[in-house]
Amino acid sequence: MSAAAARWRAVRDEIDAECVAWGRNPADVTLIVVTKFHPASLVDELWNAGARDFGESRHQDAAPKAEELLHRDLNWHFVGQVQSNKARAIARYASTIHSLDRDSVVDALATSDNRVGGFIELNLTDDPGRGGVDSADAMLSLAERIMATETIDLRGVMAVAPQDVDPRDAFARVATLSDILVQAYPNANAISAGMSADWKHAIEHGATHLRIGTAITGNRPHSG
Ligand SMILES: *Cc1c(COP(=O)(O)O)cnc(C)c1O
C-alpha cells in the first residue's frame, strides 16, 4: 500500500472513531479526498485502496484528470469557485458541486444535460469578495432558485472555516444556517465542512462531507 493510501486508511479509521465518540453513524460521513494539483496516478493509487470520492477545485486541472480516469467508477466533487461559463463543463464530470454561491451559476447549470448534487457555499468571513452567500436570506433565496432547477439536487450547505476564528464557532454557525435551510427544505440536510486541520470539530457540529487534502495526499506539488 502506498504512503498516501495508508494515510487515507488511517484518516478514515479516525473519522469512524470520532463519529462513534459523538454518537454519530460513520456511514453518514463521506470522506472526500481533495487531490487538487496532484496527478491522476495519485487518484488511482487511492482508488485501489478503496477511496471513491475525490475533490478538485480548478476546472482546468480537474477536467483532464476526470478524462484520464473515465474507466474508474468514482465521484468527483467540485469544491472550488465556479465560473458561470465553466459550470456546464464541470457538470459533465462532477457528481456534486459544493460551491454554488450565485444565481448565474445556478442558471448556467439549469441548461445542462447532466444532473448534479449541489451545496450552497456559505461565506463565513467579513470579506464579501470571498465565495459564498453571507446571510440566511441570501442562502434561502439561492436555495429557492436551485429548487426550481431540475438539473440540481440541493444537498445542503458548504463552508470553509476562516483562518482567524475558532473552527468550533465557525462550524456552529454553519450548523445554525443548516438548520434554517432544513426547515425550508428537509432533504437539504447535508453539511460539507471540515478540512485537514479542523475536520474533528466539523464532525462534532454535524458535518456529513469532509473535504480532506494534505492530511492524506501530503503537501501539494504547487500551491494555489
Ligand atoms: C484545498 C481544499 C480543501 C482541502 O484542504 P486541506 O487543508 O489540504 O485538507 C478543502 N476544501 C476546499 C474548498 C479546498 O479548496
The ligand as an SDF file (V2000), in Angstrom:
LIG
                    3D

 15 15  0  0  0  0  0  0  0  0999 V2000
   -7.9360   22.5450   -0.8650 C   0  0  0  0  0  0  0  0  0  0  0  0
   -9.2720   22.4930   -0.2850 C   0  0  0  0  0  0  0  0  0  0  0  0
   -9.5900   21.5800    0.7390 C   0  0  0  0  0  0  0  0  0  0  0  0
   -8.5800   20.6340    1.3610 C   0  0  0  0  0  0  0  0  0  0  0  0
   -7.6690   21.3600    2.1390 O   0  0  0  0  0  0  0  0  0  0  0  0
   -6.5830   20.6430    3.0750 P   0  0  0  0  0  0  0  0  0  0  0  0
   -6.2220   21.6750    4.0680 O   0  0  0  0  0  0  0  0  0  0  0  0
   -5.4660   20.2520    2.1840 O   0  0  0  0  0  0  0  0  0  0  0  0
   -7.2400   19.4640    3.6890 O   0  0  0  0  0  0  0  0  0  0  0  0
  -10.9000   21.5600    1.1990 C   0  0  0  0  0  0  0  0  0  0  0  0
  -11.8450   22.4010    0.7170 N   0  0  0  0  0  0  0  0  0  0  0  0
  -11.5770   23.2910   -0.2490 C   0  0  0  0  0  0  0  0  0  0  0  0
  -12.6600   24.1950   -0.7450 C   0  0  0  0  0  0  0  0  0  0  0  0
  -10.2840   23.3700   -0.7870 C   0  0  0  0  0  0  0  0  0  0  0  0
  -10.0210   24.2690   -1.7420 O   0  0  0  0  0  0  0  0  0  0  0  0
  1  2  1  0
  2  3  1  0
  2 14  2  0
  3  4  1  0
  3 10  2  0
  4  5  1  0
  5  6  1  0
  6  7  2  0
  6  8  1  0
  6  9  1  0
 10 11  1  0
 11 12  2  0
 12 13  1  0
 12 14  1  0
 14 15  1  0
M  END
$$$$
